[in-house]
Amino acid sequence: MAIDILQISKNALEAQKTNPNVINASIGMFFDEERKIGGMPSVSKALRELPDMSVMPYPAVDGGKEFKDNVIRWTFGKYEKQIREEMFVDACATPGGSGAIASTFSVYSKPNDYIFVSNIRWQYDRFADRAHLKIYEHNMFKDNGFDLDSFDASLNKLCDIQKQIIVIVNDPCHNPTGYTLSHYEFTRIIDILNKYEQNDIIFLYDVAYLEYTSEEDNRIKMLELLKLKEHVMTILAFSGSKTFGVYGLRLGAAIGLTKSKKHIDQFRPRFVNEARGSWSATPTISIELLNHFSKTDNYKLFSKDLNHIKDIVAKRSELFISQANQLGLKTYPFKSGFYVIVLTDKPMEVYEKLSEDGIFVVPMENGIRIALCSISLKEIDGLSKKIQAYL
Ligand SMILES: Cc1ncc(COP(=O)(O)O)c(C=O)c1O
């Protein structure tokens, strides 16, 4: 289903101009309870105050040493030291997490290859389409948890027909379901990747929503990556858009992690070449924004804003899920994050009827996606009932 989410959101914003009661639950951007973007004052202030030298010059194509060190430290948190001691790590700045995904496809696949993805997913198909890649799916859920058997069995079959495989896992706060893998499930995924030693596995670990999980330690699963064997090259896709709420700025990074010296030696030249030949360089202001918030005092301010936003998003999901449960609406297993899916076997019809009624959601394969990040508690209160009327 090729749906243009940005267009749906535009339509919603247009409709809101004449009818303030229109609800725009279509897009993965945080809006505060007053429908305003810029929920992190520390970020807005930093952007306004960055000096010319942090905005105007061309940056280093890979973001430069300071950025690379900072984004690696940011992503691995307190486990960075241990990870660096046991594995090779490198990074390249990209325009958003999207840039990390597109460049990984370009660097590690050739036309007509398959990529390995879950049957419920964000729009990786668009990146695949552009890179002339095909989709090989595994089933995502079984008994309210991740379907490890399908992941293993499907990967097994694909390993028989293709040597180098890009395997995508989007965790935590999976888009579009809001599911987060348990530690056990993540460990088992690592075990499964390790089994296919005859293959070259590119593990594209999409951590766009890393900051928004309700897990007590949102970096602890990173330590499991240390167990990956030499045939696995992990690329973490970091999204500054989601982390800092700066969606239009285009800040991201591809972080390479591996036990293989050969793989890490190839990482920088390949990603830099990819960048130079496509987007050229990531905006200097994006790179410098991450550098700014990597300084301890600035980080403290950001962290306060982030906790505030997380709190609001958690309250929104609690309200929505509790009302949906009361009415018996079915959702995929939800843990936390920006989105939830309400299941229906006629998503297109429900989407159309809801938009006629001034409620903009995104139709997906087996349901409609509600972006809880972008609607207020007031808008959520009673939303389940309105949706139920069209199911
Ligand atoms: C799962 C997932 N990965 C990656 C991205 C990429 O985001 P960006 O390119 O804005 O950093 C998104 C954005 O919606 C996403 O939902």
The ligand as an ORCA input file, in Angstrom:
! r2SCAN-3c Opt
* xyz 0 1
  C      11.249      3.569     11.942
  C      11.837      4.788     11.384
  N      13.116      4.758     10.988
  C      13.717      5.825     10.472
  C      13.037      7.009     10.308
  C      13.777      8.131      9.659
  O      13.602      9.350     10.187
  P      14.477     10.608      9.758
  O      15.000     10.357      8.383
  O      13.560     11.761      9.803
  O      15.578     10.676     10.757
  C      11.691      7.102     10.688
  C      10.892      8.317     10.490
  O       9.704      8.378     10.592
  C      11.085      5.958     11.252
  O       9.818      5.979     11.671
*
